Amino acid sequence: MFRSTLATRRQFLVSSASCAAATGIVGEILPRLTAADSPIRETEHFWCRLAPAGPYIDSQRDNQAFGFGKGKVFLSEDNAKTWAHSHEFPDAENITFSTILKNGNILFATRERLFLSADKLKSYREIIVKNHDGADYLPHKPLNPDQPGWYFHSLDGIHTWDIDGKEILVWGNYCNVLGGPVPVNIYYSTDSGQTVKLAYAFGRNPKFQEKGTTPSSYLGDPTNSVICRHLHAVVYHPAERAFYACTGDINRGHGDECHWLRGQYDWQRDSWNWRVLISVNSNSRYKSGGINFVDGYLYWAADANGPKDANQKHDRGLFRCRPEDFVDASKHTLLYNPEYEIANMIIEDGFILAGHCAPASTYATGIVVSPDMGKTWKQYDLSEYGSRSPVRFHPKNSDGWFRVDLRKGWIERAEVLFIKPKP
């Protein structure tokens, strides 16, 4: 249960209008552009608070935060207490992705367009993704211009890693839920967002295409038989110098959509080598997300769902194994079974933080924590936030707060929550 550290309770300010599935528009940001602190709540294991009044805080890194609202983009250098930098950006309400690079560059995207600022938002320019052959990879022309698809939106919140002193940015798009049909890709950049390329393009899934489109014009890579609905997570494992990616969703008669892939990047050749580790249907621990590598172990969260026999349970929970044992379920350790679908998880400084998928849970806003790397566990229902799914977990900022999206239902943008583990 919550214990308030303030005398009054702030009325929740919803940061976006309802995102209509029929249009796929993310929603108009309400004018929350003052820097008032929000009340802090307390549990046994952490403090939590909604984002302070102001721009919608879309990403953070160290002391920096990127936000948007009222037709502008914003940059804070004091953990969203004030917003020293801003720039007009008329399509701000349709921002679906952002990341702050190590050198301070900010890469951000609307539904189908990608932009880079290299001067603290004094200016920005559009970035055109490059295909494997170096040609421009351009978004398709949708039949309905209000549904261009979510080309760059991510479900996870960690997208950059240092390899031999060089930063690489890698992420995949969580799409084909709102906003219209779109191809599913993994993107990467090795030059701080100045050039963004395709690392992997999934095949053509007949289920997620515009109505009336002929198979010859389907979205996706026609040479790839591996299909999915969207990416759940892409994560780097330094010990193997390899990336792991997991996808969803369910076999709809065209093949399994839940895959784990392992990819390695060749810096000298600027090329990728990917292989599928396993492909399954949706009632499996391999339908998952929240991938983390810590001290030689692979940790992940399962959101298994879909068809099962009457006497069968969903194969879900929070798991751990050695990476080399991943495809052998007999060598997995079930650390904790929250009984509900979990697709997002982050581990930092020995603290495990995961979130329920609200439509599949009896909790309003379900949070799962372990303060000791899985030895003990506790679930919390942060019910006063309403029915919300925590997604897009960002590493702690310089004040020690994780940043988490709270989504209405499953994926419509609502509020931003900050969580700070107790010592």
C-alpha positions as CSV (number, residue, x, y, z in Angstrom):
1,M,0.0,0.0,0.0
2,F,1.0,3.6,-0.5
3,R,2.1,6.0,2.2
4,S,2.1,9.6,1.0
5,T,5.1,11.8,1.8
6,L,3.1,14.9,1.0
7,A,0.0,16.4,2.7
8,T,-2.0,16.7,-0.5
9,R,-2.8,14.5,-3.4
10,R,-2.2,15.9,-6.9
11,Q,-5.0,15.2,-9.3
12,F,-3.6,13.2,-12.2
13,L,-3.0,15.2,-15.3
14,V,-3.3,12.9,-18.3
15,S,-0.5,13.9,-20.7
16,S,-2.2,12.9,-23.9
17,A,-5.7,12.8,-25.3
18,S,-7.2,9.4,-26.1
19,C,-5.3,7.7,-28.9
20,A,-8.0,6.5,-31.3
21,A,-7.2,3.2,-32.8
22,A,-9.2,4.1,-35.9
23,T,-6.8,6.9,-36.7
24,G,-3.6,5.7,-35.0
25,I,-2.8,9.3,-33.9
26,V,-0.9,9.2,-30.7
27,G,-2.9,12.1,-29.1
28,E,-2.7,15.8,-28.4
29,I,-0.4,16.7,-25.5
30,L,-2.2,18.8,-22.9
31,P,-0.5,22.0,-21.8
32,R,1.4,20.8,-18.7
33,L,4.3,23.2,-19.0
34,T,5.1,24.3,-15.5
35,A,7.7,22.7,-13.3
36,A,5.7,21.7,-10.2
37,D,6.8,18.5,-8.3
38,S,4.3,15.6,-8.1
39,P,3.6,13.9,-4.8
40,I,5.9,11.0,-3.9
41,R,4.4,7.7,-2.8
42,E,6.3,5.1,-0.7
43,T,6.3,1.3,-0.5
44,E,8.5,-1.1,1.3
45,H,10.9,-1.3,-1.6
46,F,10.7,2.0,-3.5
47,W,9.5,5.5,-3.8
48,C,7.4,6.5,-6.9
49,R,5.9,9.6,-8.4
50,L,4.2,10.7,-11.6
51,A,6.3,13.0,-13.8
52,P,6.3,16.6,-12.8
53,A,4.0,19.0,-14.6
54,G,5.5,19.9,-17.9
55,P,6.4,18.3,-21.2
56,Y,5.8,14.5,-21.7
57,I,9.2,13.0,-20.6
58,D,9.9,10.5,-23.4
59,S,13.4,9.4,-22.5
60,Q,16.3,10.2,-20.1
61,R,20.0,9.6,-19.7
62,D,22.1,10.6,-16.7
63,N,20.9,14.2,-15.9
64,Q,19.3,14.8,-19.3
65,A,15.7,14.3,-20.3
66,F,13.9,14.7,-23.7
67,G,10.3,15.7,-23.7
68,F,7.6,17.1,-25.9
69,G,4.3,19.0,-25.8
70,K,2.4,22.0,-27.2
71,G,4.0,21.7,-30.6
72,K,7.6,21.7,-29.2
73,V,10.4,19.4,-28.3
74,F,12.3,20.0,-25.0
75,L,15.6,19.1,-23.4
76,S,16.3,19.3,-19.7
77,E,19.8,19.0,-18.1
78,D,18.6,18.7,-14.5
79,N,16.4,15.6,-14.7
80,A,13.3,17.4,-15.9
81,K,13.2,20.0,-13.2
82,T,13.6,22.7,-15.8
83,W,13.7,22.8,-19.5
84,A,16.6,24.9,-20.7
85,H,16.3,24.0,-24.4
86,S,13.4,23.8,-26.8
87,H,12.4,24.0,-30.4
88,E,9.2,24.3,-32.4
89,F,8.1,20.9,-33.7
90,P,4.5,20.9,-35.0
91,D,4.2,17.1,-35.1
92,A,5.1,16.7,-31.4
93,E,1.9,14.9,-30.5
94,N,2.9,12.1,-32.8
95,I,6.4,11.4,-31.4
96,T,6.7,7.7,-30.7
97,F,10.4,7.2,-30.0
98,S,13.5,9.0,-28.7
99,T,16.9,8.3,-27.4
100,I,19.8,10.5,-26.0
101,L,23.2,9.4,-27.3
102,K,26.4,9.5,-25.3
103,N,27.7,12.6,-27.1
104,G,24.4,14.5,-26.4
105,N,22.8,13.9,-29.8
106,I,19.1,13.3,-29.6
107,L,17.4,11.0,-32.1
108,F,13.6,11.1,-32.1
109,A,10.8,9.9,-34.3
110,T,7.2,10.5,-35.2
111,R,5.2,7.5,-36.5
112,E,7.2,7.2,-39.8
113,R,9.8,10.0,-39.7
114,L,13.2,10.1,-37.9
115,F,15.0,13.3,-36.7
116,L,18.3,14.2,-35.2
117,S,19.4,17.2,-33.2
118,A,23.2,17.6,-32.6
119,D,23.1,21.0,-30.8
120,K,20.7,20.7,-27.9
121,L,17.6,21.3,-30.0
122,K,18.8,24.5,-31.5
123,S,18.1,22.7,-34.8
124,Y,17.2,19.3,-36.1
125,R,17.2,17.5,-39.4
126,E,15.4,14.5,-40.8
127,I,17.3,11.2,-41.0
128,I,16.5,8.8,-43.8
129,V,17.1,5.2,-43.0
130,K,19.5,3.3,-45.3
131,N,18.8,-0.2,-46.6
132,H,21.3,-3.0,-46.6
133,D,22.5,-1.9,-50.1
134,G,22.9,1.7,-49.1
135,A,19.8,2.9,-50.8
136,D,17.2,5.0,-49.0
137,Y,14.7,3.0,-47.0
138,L,11.6,5.0,-47.2
139,P,8.2,4.6,-45.5
140,H,5.4,3.3,-47.6
141,K,2.6,5.6,-48.7
142,P,-0.4,4.5,-46.7
143,L,-3.9,4.3,-48.2
144,N,-5.1,6.3,-45.2
145,P,-2.6,9.1,-44.5
146,D,-3.7,9.1,-40.8
147,Q,-2.4,5.6,-40.5
148,P,1.3,5.5,-41.6
149,G,2.3,2.9,-39.1
150,W,4.7,3.0,-36.2
151,Y,8.1,2.6,-37.9
152,F,10.3,3.5,-34.9
153,H,8.2,3.0,-31.6
154,S,9.9,0.7,-29.1
155,L,8.5,-1.3,-26.2
156,D,11.8,-1.5,-24.3
157,G,13.9,1.5,-23.0
158,I,17.5,0.5,-23.4
159,H,19.0,1.0,-26.9
160,T,22.6,2.0,-26.6
161,W,25.7,0.1,-25.6
162,D,29.5,0.7,-25.6
163,I,31.6,-1.9,-27.5
164,D,35.4,-1.4,-27.4
165,G,34.8,2.3,-26.5
166,K,32.4,2.9,-29.4
167,E,28.7,3.5,-28.9
168,I,26.1,1.5,-30.9
169,L,22.4,2.2,-31.0
170,V,20.1,-0.7,-31.8
171,W,16.3,-1.0,-31.5
172,G,13.3,-2.6,-33.1
173,N,9.8,-1.3,-33.6
174,Y,6.8,-2.4,-31.6
175,C,4.1,-1.9,-34.1
176,N,0.9,-3.2,-35.8
177,V,-1.2,-2.5,-32.7
178,L,-2.2,1.1,-33.4
179,G,-1.4,3.4,-36.2
180,G,-1.8,1.1,-39.3
181,P,0.2,-1.7,-40.8
182,V,3.9,-1.3,-41.0
183,P,7.0,-3.5,-41.7
184,V,8.9,-4.9,-38.7
185,N,12.6,-4.0,-38.5
186,I,15.7,-3.8,-36.3
187,Y,17.6,-0.5,-36.8
188,Y,21.1,0.6,-35.8
189,S,23.5,3.5,-35.8
190,T,27.3,3.6,-35.1
191,D,27.8,7.3,-35.6
192,S,25.6,8.9,-32.9
193,G,22.4,8.8,-35.0
194,Q,23.8,10.7,-38.1
195,T,23.3,7.5,-40.1
196,V,20.6,5.0,-39.3
197,K,20.5,1.6,-41.1
198,L,18.6,-1.6,-41.2
199,A,20.1,-4.3,-39.1
200,Y,17.4,-6.8,-39.9
201,A,14.1,-6.8,-41.8
202,F,11.4,-9.3,-41.1
203,G,9.3,-10.9,-43.8
204,R,5.9,-10.2,-45.1
205,N,3.1,-11.1,-42.6
206,P,-0.2,-11.4,-44.5
207,K,-2.1,-10.5,-41.4
208,F,-0.7,-7.0,-41.0
209,Q,-1.2,-5.4,-44.4
210,E,-3.4,-2.7,-45.8
211,K,-6.8,-3.9,-46.9
212,G,-6.9,-4.7,-50.6
213,T,-3.2,-4.9,-51.0
214,T,-2.0,-7.6,-53.3
215,P,0.7,-10.0,-52.0
216,S,3.3,-8.6,-54.4
217,S,2.9,-5.2,-52.6
218,Y,3.0,-6.5,-49.0
219,L,5.1,-4.7,-46.5
220,G,8.2,-6.5,-45.3
221,D,11.2,-8.2,-46.8
222,P,10.0,-10.6,-49.6
223,T,13.2,-12.7,-49.2
224,N,12.7,-13.5,-45.5
225,S,10.4,-16.3,-44.4
226,V,10.6,-15.2,-40.7
227,I,7.5,-13.2,-39.9
228,C,6.3,-11.5,-36.7
229,R,3.9,-8.8,-35.5
230,H,6.5,-6.6,-33.7
231,L,9.7,-6.5,-31.7
232,H,9.6,-6.8,-27.9
233,A,13.2,-6.1,-27.1
234,V,16.7,-6.0,-28.5
235,V,19.6,-6.3,-26.0
236,Y,23.4,-6.7,-26.2
237,H,25.4,-9.4,-24.3
238,P,29.0,-8.2,-23.9
239,A,30.4,-11.6,-23.0
240,E,29.3,-13.0,-26.4
241,R,29.6,-9.8,-28.3
242,A,26.1,-10.6,-29.6
243,F,22.6,-9.1,-29.7
244,Y,19.5,-10.9,-28.7
245,A,16.1,-10.0,-30.0
246,C,12.6,-11.4,-29.2
247,T,9.4,-10.8,-31.1
248,G,5.6,-11.5,-30.8
249,D,2.9,-12.4,-31.2
250,I,0.8,-15.5,-32.1
251,N,0.5,-18.0,-35.0
252,R,-2.4,-16.7,-37.1
253,G,-2.2,-19.4,-39.7
254,H,0.9,-18.0,-41.5
255,G,3.6,-19.3,-39.2
256,D,4.9,-18.7,-35.7
257,E,5.5,-15.0,-34.8
258,C,7.4,-15.5,-31.5
259,H,11.1,-15.8,-32.2
260,W,14.4,-15.3,-30.5
261,L,17.2,-14.1,-32.7
262,R,20.9,-13.8,-32.1
263,G,22.9,-11.3,-34.1
264,Q,26.5,-10.2,-34.4
265,Y,27.7,-7.0,-35.9
266,D,31.0,-6.8,-37.9
267,W,32.4,-3.3,-37.4
268,Q,34.9,-3.6,-40.2
269,R,32.4,-4.7,-42.8
270,D,29.4,-2.9,-41.4
271,S,27.3,-6.0,-41.7
272,W,25.1,-8.2,-39.5
273,N,24.8,-12.0,-39.1
274,W,21.5,-13.1,-37.6
275,R,20.1,-16.5,-36.9
276,V,16.9,-17.7,-35.3
277,L,17.4,-19.5,-32.0
278,I,13.9,-20.7,-31.4
279,S,10.3,-20.1,-32.8
280,V,7.2,-20.9,-30.9
281,N,3.5,-20.1,-30.5
282,S,2.2,-17.8,-27.9
283,N,1.7,-20.1,-24.9
284,S,5.4,-20.2,-24.2
285,R,8.0,-18.7,-21.9
286,Y,9.7,-17.7,-25.1
287,K,6.9,-15.2,-25.8
288,S,8.7,-12.7,-23.8
289,G,10.5,-9.4,-23.3
290,G,12.5,-7.6,-20.7
291,I,15.8,-9.3,-21.6
292,N,18.7,-8.6,-19.3
293,F,22.3,-10.0,-19.0
294,V,23.8,-9.9,-15.6
295,D,26.9,-11.7,-14.2
296,G,26.9,-14.4,-16.9
297,Y,23.1,-15.1,-16.7
298,L,20.2,-14.3,-19.1
299,Y,17.1,-13.0,-17.3
300,W,13.8,-12.5,-19.1
301,A,10.1,-12.0,-18.5
302,A,7.4,-14.1,-20.1
303,D,4.0,-12.8,-21.3
304,A,2.7,-16.2,-22.5
305,N,-0.9,-16.1,-23.6
306,G,-3.1,-17.5,-26.3
307,P,-4.6,-21.0,-26.9
308,K,-4.1,-23.7,-24.3
309,D,-5.8,-26.9,-23.1
310,A,-8.3,-26.7,-20.3
311,N,-6.0,-28.3,-17.8
312,Q,-2.9,-26.4,-19.0
313,K,-1.4,-23.4,-17.4
314,H,0.3,-20.6,-19.3
315,D,4.0,-21.1,-19.4
316,R,4.9,-17.7,-17.8
317,G,7.0,-16.1,-15.1
318,L,10.4,-14.5,-14.6
319,F,13.2,-16.8,-15.7
320,R,17.0,-17.1,-15.6
321,C,19.5,-19.4,-17.3
322,R,23.0,-19.5,-18.9
323,P,22.8,-18.0,-22.4
324,E,24.1,-21.2,-23.9
325,D,21.2,-23.2,-22.2
326,F,18.5,-20.9,-23.4
327,V,16.8,-23.3,-25.9
328,D,16.8,-26.1,-23.3
329,A,13.8,-25.3,-21.1
330,S,14.9,-28.0,-18.6
331,K,17.9,-25.8,-17.7
332,H,15.8,-22.7,-16.9
333,T,15.2,-21.5,-13.4
334,L,11.8,-20.0,-12.7
335,L,12.6,-17.2,-10.3
336,Y,9.1,-16.0,-9.7
337,N,5.7,-16.5,-11.2
338,P,3.5,-13.4,-10.9
339,E,0.6,-15.3,-12.6
340,Y,0.1,-12.5,-15.1
341,E,1.7,-11.5,-18.4
342,I,5.0,-9.6,-18.0
343,A,6.7,-8.2,-21.1
344,N,8.9,-5.5,-19.6
345,M,11.7,-5.8,-17.1
346,I,14.9,-4.0,-16.2
347,I,17.8,-4.9,-13.8
348,E,20.1,-2.3,-12.5
349,D,22.3,-2.4,-9.4
350,G,20.8,-5.7,-8.3
351,F,17.3,-4.3,-8.4
352,I,14.7,-6.1,-10.7
353,L,11.7,-4.1,-11.8
354,A,9.0,-5.5,-14.0
355,G,5.4,-4.6,-14.9
356,H,2.1,-6.3,-15.6
357,C,0.2,-6.1,-18.8
358,A,-2.9,-4.4,-17.4
359,P,-5.6,-6.0,-19.7
360,A,-4.4,-9.5,-18.6
361,S,-4.1,-8.7,-14.9
362,T,-6.4,-8.3,-11.9
363,Y,-4.0,-5.5,-10.8
364,A,-4.8,-1.9,-12.0
365,T,-1.1,-1.0,-12.3
366,G,1.0,-4.0,-11.4
367,I,4.6,-3.7,-10.4
368,V,6.9,-6.6,-9.6
369,V,10.2,-6.0,-7.8
370,S,13.1,-8.0,-6.3
371,P,15.7,-6.0,-4.4
372,D,18.2,-8.8,-4.3
373,M,18.6,-10.3,-7.9
374,G,15.6,-12.7,-7.5
375,K,16.1,-14.1,-4.0
376,T,12.9,-12.4,-2.7
377,W,10.0,-10.8,-4.6
378,K,7.0,-8.5,-4.0
379,Q,4.1,-7.4,-6.2
380,Y,2.4,-4.1,-5.8
381,D,-0.8,-2.8,-7.2
382,L,-0.3,1.0,-7.7
383,S,-4.1,1.2,-8.2
384,E,-4.4,4.9,-7.7
385,Y,-2.8,5.4,-11.2
386,G,-5.8,3.6,-12.8
387,S,-5.6,0.7,-15.3
388,R,-2.1,1.1,-16.7
389,S,0.6,-1.1,-18.3
390,P,4.2,-0.1,-17.3
391,V,6.4,-0.2,-20.4
392,R,9.6,1.4,-21.8
393,F,11.7,1.1,-18.7
394,H,14.7,3.5,-18.8
395,P,17.8,3.2,-16.7
396,K,18.0,5.3,-13.6
397,N,18.9,9.0,-14.1
398,S,21.6,10.8,-12.0
399,D,19.1,11.2,-9.2
400,G,18.4,7.5,-9.0
401,W,15.0,7.3,-10.6
402,F,13.9,4.8,-13.3
403,R,11.6,6.3,-15.9
404,V,8.5,4.2,-16.9
405,D,5.7,4.8,-19.4
406,L,2.2,4.1,-18.0
407,R,0.1,3.1,-21.0
408,K,-3.7,3.1,-21.0
409,G,-4.9,-0.5,-21.6
410,W,-1.7,-1.8,-23.2
411,I,-0.2,0.7,-25.6
412,E,-2.0,4.1,-25.6
413,R,0.2,6.8,-24.1
414,A,-1.0,8.1,-20.7
415,E,1.4,9.2,-18.0
416,V,5.1,8.8,-17.0
417,L,6.0,7.2,-13.7
418,F,9.4,7.5,-11.9
419,I,10.5,4.7,-9.5
420,K,13.4,5.0,-7.1
421,P,14.6,1.8,-5.2
422,K,15.2,2.1,-1.5
423,P,18.8,1.5,-0.3
